[in-house]
């Protein structure tokens, strides 16, 4: 299995291409911009789906162009489907398995950043969307959203192996073991009841 990161303008958002190197099937995860660049990353493979980690515009700007040009089905969690620019062909739910050649990709529903945010687990790689970044969770719009995101991380992500490679929706990746330590540090302290927004584990 190969994981390619493609950082795109105009938002500096990451898209990812997962490739089964044995059967040359691929999926595109998110379509944030620069459709020609993303389609070039799929060349030499047989694209199977476009999978959306969530429906925010900084992850979907190129979705219509790519889905139309390549005639690819779009997969997303049902809660974020209404925000997409094209109809979704596949409604993803927690625990679903996407088959990509010899590779199984597991869907983890991790609400908080949006109601339909998902992460995708393939082998030792976690495509995290805007659920988890180095040093903190994704941005939240309310204290209840932050609590929901923390619950998502605790129940779905933090039990994964320490050596899991985390590929976030923006910026460079991290190793889950490092995030577990910082997350535990965060949980060990009290916090303001109105805490939300851009939170860092070691600074809040």
C-alpha positions in Angstrom: 0.0 0.0 0.0 1.2 3.5 -0.8 -0.1 6.8 0.7 0.5 10.0 -1.2 0.0 13.4 0.3 -0.9 16.3 -2.1 -1.0 19.8 -0.5 -3.3 22.0 -2.6 -4.1 25.7 -3.0 -5.9 27.9 -2.1 -6.3 26.7 1.5 -3.2 24.7 2.0 -5.3 21.6 2.5 -4.0 18.0 2.1 -5.6 15.5 -0.1 -4.4 11.9 0.0 -4.3 9.1 -2.5 -4.2 5.5 -1.2 -2.9 3.0 -3.7 -3.0 -0.8 -3.6 0.3 -1.4 -5.3 -0.6 -5.0 -6.1 -3.8 -4.3 -8.1 -3.2 -0.6 -8.8 -6.5 0.5 -7.5 -6.7 3.9 -5.7 -9.0 6.2 -3.8 -8.8 9.9 -3.5 -9.4 11.3 0.0 -10.8 14.8 -0.1 -10.7 17.2 -3.1 -9.6 20.6 -1.7 -8.4 22.3 -4.8 -6.2 22.2 -7.9 -8.1 19.4 -9.6 -5.4 18.9 -12.3 -2.8 18.2 -9.6 -5.0 15.7 -7.8 -5.9 13.9 -11.0 -2.2 13.7 -11.9 -1.6 12.0 -8.6 -4.1 9.3 -9.7 -2.4 8.6 -13.0 -1.2 5.0 -13.5 -3.9 3.8 -11.1 -7.5 2.8 -11.4 -9.4 5.2 -9.2 -12.4 3.7 -7.4 -13.9 6.4 -5.2 -13.5 9.9 -3.9 -13.9 9.7 -0.1 -14.7 12.9 1.8 -13.5 13.2 5.4 -16.1 16.0 5.9 -18.0 18.6 3.9 -16.2 21.9 4.6 -15.4 24.0 1.5 -11.6 23.9 2.1 -11.8 20.1 1.5 -14.4 20.1 -1.3 -13.5 22.9 -3.7 -12.4 20.6 -6.5 -14.9 17.8 -5.9 -17.3 18.6 -8.7 -14.6 19.0 -11.3 -12.9 15.7 -10.4 -16.0 13.6 -9.8 -17.4 14.8 -13.2 -14.2 14.4 -15.2 -13.3 11.0 -13.9 -16.9 9.7 -13.4 -16.1 8.6 -9.9 -18.6 7.9 -7.1 -18.4 10.1 -4.0 -18.5 8.6 -0.5 -19.2 10.6 2.6 -20.8 10.1 6.0 -24.6 10.8 5.7 -24.5 13.7 8.2 -22.2 15.7 5.9 -23.6 14.7 2.5 -25.9 17.7 2.2 -22.9 20.1 2.2 -21.3 18.6 -0.9 -21.4 20.1 -4.3 -22.4 16.8 -5.9 -24.7 14.0 -4.8 -23.0 11.3 -2.8 -23.3 7.7 -4.2 -22.1 6.0 -1.0 -23.2 6.9 2.5 -20.5 5.8 4.9 -21.2 4.8 8.5 -18.9 3.9 11.4 -17.2 0.5 10.9 -17.8 0.3 7.2 -15.0 -1.3 5.2 -13.9 0.1 1.8 -12.1 -2.6 -0.3 -9.2 -1.3 -2.4 -7.6 -4.2 -4.1 -5.9 -6.2 -1.3 -6.3 -3.3 1.1 -9.2 -2.9 3.5 -9.9 0.7 4.7 -12.0 1.1 7.8 -14.3 4.0 8.4 -14.2 5.6 11.8 -17.0 8.1 12.5 -15.4 10.9 14.6 -18.0 13.7 14.9 -17.0 17.0 16.5 -15.3 19.1 13.8 -18.5 18.4 11.8 -21.3 16.0 12.5 -20.2 13.7 9.7 -16.4 13.9 10.1 -14.7 10.6 9.5 -11.2 9.1 9.8 -9.9 6.3 7.5 -7.7 3.5 8.9 -5.6 1.6 6.4 -3.0 -0.7 7.8 -0.9 1.5 10.1 -2.0 4.7 8.5 -4.8 7.0 9.8 -6.2 9.6 7.4 -7.5 12.0 10.0 -9.2 14.8 8.1 -9.7 17.7 10.5 -10.3 15.4 13.5 -6.7 15.3 14.8 -3.5 17.3 14.2 -0.1 17.3 15.7 -0.6 18.8 19.2 -4.4 19.1 19.2 -7.9 18.4 17.8 -9.6 20.0 14.9 -11.2 23.3 15.3 -14.6 23.3 17.0 -17.4 25.8 16.9 -18.8 25.3 20.5 -17.8 23.7 23.8 -20.3 20.9 23.1 -18.6 20.2 19.8 -15.2 20.0 21.5 -16.5 17.6 24.1 -17.9 15.5 21.2 -14.6 15.5 19.4 -12.7 14.5 22.6 -15.2 11.6 23.0 -14.6 10.6 19.4 -10.8 10.6 19.9 -11.1 8.7 23.2 -13.4 6.0 21.8 -12.2 5.6 18.2 -8.6 6.8 17.9 -6.6 6.7 21.1 -6.9 2.9 21.3 -5.0 2.4 18.0 -1.4 1.3 18.1 1.2 3.9 19.2 3.1 3.6 15.9 0.0 4.5 13.8 1.0 7.3 11.3 -1.5 10.2 11.5 -2.1 12.1 8.2 -4.1 15.3 9.0 -6.1 17.5 6.7 -3.5 20.4 6.9 0.2 20.4 7.5 2.6 17.6 8.3 1.7 14.3 10.0 2.5 12.9 13.4 2.8 9.6 15.2 -0.2 8.6 17.4 1.9 7.6 20.4 3.0 11.2 20.8 -0.5 12.5 20.5 -1.7 10.0 23.1 0.8 11.4 25.7 -0.4 15.0 25.0 -4.0 14.0 25.0 -3.6 12.3 28.4 -1.9 15.4 29.7 -4.9 17.5 28.5 -7.4 15.2 30.1 -5.6 15.3 33.4 -6.3 19.0 33.8 -9.4 21.1 34.3 -10.5 23.5 31.6 -12.7 26.5 31.1 -16.3 25.6 30.4 -16.4 27.7 27.3 -13.3 26.1 25.7 -13.5 25.5 22.0 -12.0 26.7 18.7 -8.4 26.1 18.0 -7.2 24.0 21.1 -3.7 22.7 21.8 -3.3 19.8 24.2 -0.4 21.3 26.1 -1.6 25.0 26.1 -5.2 24.7 27.3 
